[in-house]
C-alpha cells in the first residue's frame, strides 16, 4: 500500500501496515462490542482475547475504531482499555456517523458497517464479528433495517459471524441479503446459525467446510471484480450454545420491555442484548464471548489461506 492510497484521517498501526505491505494475513475486528457489547472489564478482556486468538492462528489483528477523530486500523492495548472504560459514552458509529465523529474529533466505536468500510479503505479482506445487524422485528411499522446489510453489498470482504443477531427478523434479513447479492455461507453447517443458538431453521446458500474454500471463493470474487461481501456464518460451539426455545423466550420478554420504554433506532440492539444478559443471569454474555472468539479463529484461518494463494 502506498502513502497516497491512504485517505486523510486514516491511521494504520505499524504492525498492520507492515503486514498489508508484505501481503501477510490481517483480520479486521469491530469495536462496538467493546464499548456497547458488555460491561468493563469483561469487554477489554474479551477484545484482547480475540486479538490473541487471531495472532495464534498466524494472522495480524486490526481492531478498528475512531479516536479523537482519527480512523484507527489496529489499536494498542491502552486504546482498547480506553474504549472499554468509556463504554457507552463512546458514540456507536455506523457509516452515517463517521463524518461527524471525525469532524468533531470525537471517539467512535465502529459497528459492522463502519468497520467494513474502514477495513476496505485499508485494503483488508477478512473481518470477524459476533453477529451482524439486519432487518428488525416489526419492520413493516418501523422500517428499521441495519446499515450493515447495505455495507455488506458494497465492500468486497469475507465477514465471519455467528449468524444474524437473534433479536432480529432472520428470515427477512436473509431475503434482503439475497436481493443485494450477498451470499450466506455456512461454515460446517447447512443451516444459518442464530447467534446464541446453533440453528435458525433457515438454509444457507452454500456450505463450506474449510477456510481454504472460503478463500477460494473470495479470490474468485475479487478476480472477477464483483463487489460485495461473502457472509460466513459459523455456529457457536455446542458447549456454549443456548437452546433456540430458551433464547426466543428471553428475546420476546426483552422486546416487550423495549417497546414499553419506547426505545428505537441504534439504541435497540444494545438494549436488547443487555436485557437478555440480565434475564439469562449473564449466560448470554458467556455465549457472546465464546462465539466471537470462535469466529476470530475461523477468520484468521481464512485470511491465512487467502494470502497464501495470493499472487
Buried (B, 14 or more C-beta within 10 A) or exposed (E): EEEEEBEEBBBBBEBBBEBBEEEBBBBBBBBBBBBBBBEBEBBBBBBBEBBEBBBEBBBBBBBBBBBEBBBBBBBEEEBBBBBBBBBEEBBBBBBEBBEEBBEEEBBBBBBBBBBBBBBBBBBBBBBBBBBBBBBBBEBEEEEBBBBBBBBBBBBBBBBBBBBBBBBBBBBBBBEBBEEEEBBBBBBEBEBBBBBBBBBBEBBBBBBBEEBBBBBBBBBEBBEEEEEBBBBBBBBBBEEBBBEBEBBBEBBEEBBEBBEEEEBEEBBBBBBBBBBBBEBBEEBBBBBBBBBBBBBBBBBBBBBBBBBBEEE
